[in-house]
Amino acid sequence: MFLRVNKLQVDLPAPKRQDANAAAALQELLGGKYGEMSTLGNYMFQSFNFRSKDKLKPFYSLVASITAEELGHVELVSNGVAMLNNGPDNDSDETDGGDISGAPFEDMKDIRLAAAFLSNGGGATPVNSNGASWNNDFITTTGNVIVDLLHNFHLECGARLHKLRVYETLTDPTGREVCGYLLVRGSVHAHAYALALKKVTGVEIEKMLPTPNINLSNIPECQKYLAEGSHRRLYTFSPDDYRDMAGIWEGEQALPGDPPGELEIVEGMPEGGKIHQLTGVPSAFTPDYAPEEMFEIATQLYKKSR
């Protein structure tokens, strides 16, 4: 089962401005071929379908714990998309009165993903940067441990290239922070699957890393995560389970080019960061034409729950 915590895995800075096209670019990291829906879907169903879990427990634990992290990555990217579509943080909801006579969304007809507003109110959905739906064809779960781990290694290497290309299209700090964090964590997952393959086959696949040869020291948004040692950590995302993946991870060293140090297992999850408030837009009926009535109801329910 999964335990949900009302935080993002890291703090995201607020957008400088509303930028729907930047949000569309970030959608590629959600619903693209190498996006977070793909990594989540692969690892989740591999973990559900895993055979001989007790006998192969370190390998099962690795895939299962990374599944939980990927679910948080889907949440992180989705929040980044919604924040860019929403614009800068605002402490109060808009009071435009729901006036639609002046075509308040006239500019939306010219953006890349008009459906993000017309159908989704500016929210994220599992589509790529062109609006094509993510689908089951991106999932590989063969039941063969080596084939699945090798596929996962390829998926993480492809995802790193994916993230760099999206990063290079963005200037807003929100989208770049998402990319910077995921570049670091993607390196961790590629490294983990390489080490798992070495344990099974004896082939030192980790010597192929980093693939692609992205120097994270050149990316400003990666620096604080490298400095705190995120590139050396695997999280269990559980209070009691999955600790035995240490047999794959611990005792090994950080990848060449990254700050040196021994790899470690951290029980639980990252400290995390806040979830930003998205400003309501009455003219889009989000949350409704007259939101003050809904807020009053919500306030009463909250007080009652206390």
C-alpha positions, 0 to 999 in steps of 0.5 A, spaced: 500 500 500 502 507 499 502 512 504 500 519 502 504 525 505 501 532 503 508 535 501 512 535 494 519 531 494 522 538 494 521 545 494 519 549 488 520 556 487 514 560 485 513 562 477 516 569 475 510 569 470 504 565 467 507 561 462 503 556 458 508 554 453 513 552 458 508 548 462 507 545 455 514 543 455 514 540 462 508 536 460 513 532 456 516 530 463 510 527 465 507 524 459 512 523 454 516 516 452 521 517 458 516 521 462 515 520 469 508 516 468 513 511 464 518 510 469 512 509 474 508 505 470 514 500 469 516 500 476 509 499 479 507 493 475 514 490 475 513 490 483 506 488 482 508 482 478 514 480 481 515 473 482 519 469 487 519 476 492 522 472 498 528 469 494 529 475 490 528 480 496 533 485 494 531 486 487 524 486 489 525 492 494 529 496 489 524 496 484 518 497 489 521 503 493 523 506 487 516 506 485 514 510 491 519 515 489 516 515 482 509 516 484 512 523 488 515 525 481 509 524 477 506 529 483 512 534 482 512 535 475 504 535 475 505 541 480 510 544 476 505 544 470 499 547 474 504 552 477 506 555 470 499 555 468 497 559 474 503 564 474 506 567 480 503 565 487 497 569 490 495 569 497 488 570 495 483 568 489 481 572 483 475 577 484 474 578 477 466 576 478 466 571 472 466 576 467 466 572 460 464 578 456 471 580 454 474 574 452 478 573 458 482 567 455 483 570 448 490 568 448 489 561 450 487 559 442 494 560 440 498 556 446 501 549 444 496 546 449 490 549 449 486 543 451 490 544 458 485 550 459 479 549 455 478 542 458 483 542 464 483 549 467 490 549 467 491 543 470 496 537 468 494 531 465 498 524 463 500 527 456 506 529 452 508 536 450 503 536 444 497 533 448 498 526 445 496 521 451 501 517 455 499 509 454 500 502 456 505 501 450 510 504 454 510 499 460 515 493 460 514 488 465 516 481 462 517 477 469 524 476 467 528 480 472 534 481 468 530 483 462 526 488 466 532 491 470 536 492 463 529 496 460 529 500 467 536 502 466 535 504 459 529 508 461 533 512 466 538 513 461 533 516 456 529 520 461 536 524 463 537 526 456 529 527 456 530 532 462 536 535 459 532 537 453 526 540 456 531 544 461 534 547 455 527 550 453 526 553 459 528 559 463 522 560 469 525 557 475 519 553 477 520 548 471 528 548 471 528 546 479 523 540 477 528 538 471 534 539 476 532 535 481 530 530 477 536 529 473 540 528 480 535 523 482 534 520 475 542 518 475 541 515 482 536 510 479 540 509 473 546 507 478 541 503 482 539 499 476 546 498 473 548 495 480 543 490 480 544 488 474 552 487 476 549 483 482 545 478 477 550 478 471 557 480 474 557 485 468 560 492 470 554 496 467 555 502 472 562 503 468 557 506 462 555 511 467 553 517 466 549 515 460 548 520 456 554 524 459 551 530 462 555 533 467 551 535 473 556 540 475 554 545 470 547 545 471 546 550 477 539 547 479 543 541 481 548 543 485 544 543 492 542 536 491 549 534 490 551 538 496 547 535 500 548 528 498 542 526 494 546 523 488 548 518 493 541 516 497 536 511 495 530 512 500 525 506 502 519 510 502 517 506 508 517 506 515 519 498 515 520 495 509 525 495 503 531 496 507 534 489 504 536 493 497 542 495 501 545 489 499 545 492 492 547 499 493 551 500 500 558 499 499 559 502 492 561 509 491 558 515 487 559 516 480 565 519 477 564 526 476 559 527 482 561 529 489 565 523 492 562 518 497 559 512 499 552 510 497 547 510 503 540 507 504 535 512 508 529 509 511 523 513 510 523 519 505 526 526 503 524 532 508 520 535 502 517 541 501 510 545 500 505 544 495 503 551 493 496 554 493 493 555 486 489 561 485 482 560 483 479 563 476 472 565 477 471 566 469 474 559 468 469 556 474 475 554 478 473 552 483 466 555 481 463 562 478 462 564 485 467 561 489 466 565 496 460 560 497 464 554 496 470 557 501 465 558 506 462 551 506 469 549 506 471 553 512 465 550 516 467 543 514 474 544 517 472 548 523 467 542 524 473 537 523 477 540 529 
